[in-house]
């Protein structure tokens, strides 16, 4: 019996040791247990200048734990599950609506953010957060057309309809996104990118089918590589991706058709489960400082909504209408709305049919 008790005691000690080790590991890897000096950030990959994190840590004494996601849906699921108490997250516009509706976001008191005044009014009061109670603009951009001037003359493409010209047969790359590509077709027909009329959606799909003969491929991240390597004449993509291509190939240009397109926003939010709200506010205010926002914009390559930061950016950047379009273009841009799940499925099904057609 004594041997049995001794063995049981050893087993118990081993189990306790394993449990303690697991808790320690969970804490160090960004699990739910965190120190009051930790700030847990959940963001897209490579979506902040690492030097700014170091600067923030030195300035405040906080330790930043940085985790990444590759889609809004993955981010939503992780936050909803609540396994990790993220203090900061950076979702896109329509996902902010979904998070808010599901009561997963903390209201943000902008009176605690002395640098919030630098955000341009044109980037506030958007449909996904009309009163700006739950989010702070981080970056914004557009969906547009990239083209290589070796094959396409500047000014040759002025509107979305130009993509359907016979001269571009088998020379266009499309981003693999139902919402974006259906949106292009809807705009070209005079409809909204948020249209839910099934007849209009069917017309948009039919128009995409006619574009099929000009499509070289429907891709994701590979679009950058193909354009940079001169393997296609034209691509439909996002402004930030275009900036990267242009930095690597001087023959590439970006254009946003004036009749309309998508205006997207990535905003900073504080999840309901945040454990260190004080640090979250300090971080948001730090990122809103003009110099920090400008540094981040130069590193990432996307447009900043911070007007004070824009003034610091090189003239070649802030005056570039490809990435900071004039108001005449901005007024025709639309933010994606959070559509009913049945309509999201309808968009996806129609786009899938188009992809099958375009590849035949």
Secondary structure, DSSP 8 states (H G I E B T S, - for coil): -HHHHHHHHHHHHHHHHHHHHHHHHHHHTT-S---TTEEEEEEETT-S-HHHHHHHHHHH--EEEEEEESSHHHHHHHHHHTSS--SEE--BHHHHHHHHHTT-B----GGG-TTGGGB-GGGSS-TTSTT-SS-EEEEEEEEEEEEETTTS-TTS--SGGGGG-GGGTT-EEEES-HHHHHHHHHHHTT--TT---HHHHHHHHHHHHHHGGGEEEEESTHHHHHHHTT--SEEEEEHHHHHHHHHH-TTEEEE--TT-EEEEEEEEB-BTT-S-HHHHHHHHHHHHSHHHHHHHHHHH-SB-SBHHHHHHS-HHHHT-TTTS--HHHHTTEE------HHHHHHHHHHHHHHHHHHT-
